[in-house]
């Protein structure tokens, strides 16, 4: 009896050992996935990829938006990196400068598949350092009811900064309600919002490694901020973009610039509203917007860099990516043109300005210390909208201040 048990125990141990060996044979691509849960589209295509790549397993770890990038950074800095992580493309230069990620070069065919300038959001030193997975653009929303109440044509939104400021002034003076919602809180999208104005006046912050922000184009944008502030929501430094959006949805602002997410919310209200491309500055060549992407970064030292790159390109390729963009409720701007995107615009015309603005848009400037750069930009904006500094002085100070972070 004891002998039988011993043999059985040995057999079980051997089976367990074999099972462990078999399990260990599966190579794993760990993925820090930002959010509350894995999107069903991604779950679907993870399984498809695993079936095509026997012996490989993709292991997403869901981490909340506020912690996910910090966790990826901490693990990489400690020498225990995940294979890949969802990151803001703005951080790619910082990761690369610290030798934490590997290059993810694209072929000419891959580059051409995207809308213009998308690849620029992940490119520096002539190559790519991430694969775009999410994309956002902005457009101008206006409240037609407030336009009418102020004596403005409710069907004619402003096309230029001058008109935008004049319309905001008229709304404020005729209705007592803020004509515009300008966010200037100590928050990342304060910098983002200002960059929309920079890119609608053919401006730039950095060109290669040269700071070019102290220019007539960017100065004009900062002056426009000063000019529209008296007719905007009071206390701009108390509000970030989503808080300004809530004020607009409540009918307490005539115009805001926001993502397509505002449209989904407005469709559930009784407000008469419209959306159009962002108004243009005097030097604009055409409709523009800040092009914000999030990317999949491939971390150095995981041992599976090549396979992680292969998977990252697969999960963001035209088929899976388009399905993800067009079925999610997040309001992502499509990364690539396609017949399905054309149909989206036909079915939901409010999408058109978010696509049209890409033509003359520009990327988030890449700095090795992005937060340092961002903080200088926020301080510049806040100093102007609070009247603590004139645009010329604020711009010169900021241009000198960001040089250390390039």
Buried (B, 14 or more C-beta within 10 A) or exposed (E): EEEEEEEEEEEEEEEEEEEEEEEEEEEBBBBBBBBEEBBEBBEEBBEEBBEEBEEBEBEBBEBEEEEBBEBBBEBBEEEEBBBBBBBBBBBBBBBBBEEBBBBBEBEEEBBEBBBEBBBBBBBBEEEBBBBBBBBBBBBBBBBBBBBEBBEBEBEBBBBBBBBBBBBBBBBBEBBEBBBBBBBBBEBBBBBBBBBBBBBBBBBBBBEEEEBBBBBEBBBBBBBBBBBBBBBBBEEBBEBBBBBBBBBBBEBBBBBBBBBBBBBBBBEEEEBBBBBBBBBBBEBBEEBBBBBBBBBBBBBBBBEBBEBBBBBBBBBBBBEBBBBBBBEBEBBBBBBBBBEBBEEBBEEEEBBBBBBBBBBBBBBBBBBBBBEBBBBBBBBBBBBBBEEEBEBEEBBBBBBEBBBEBB
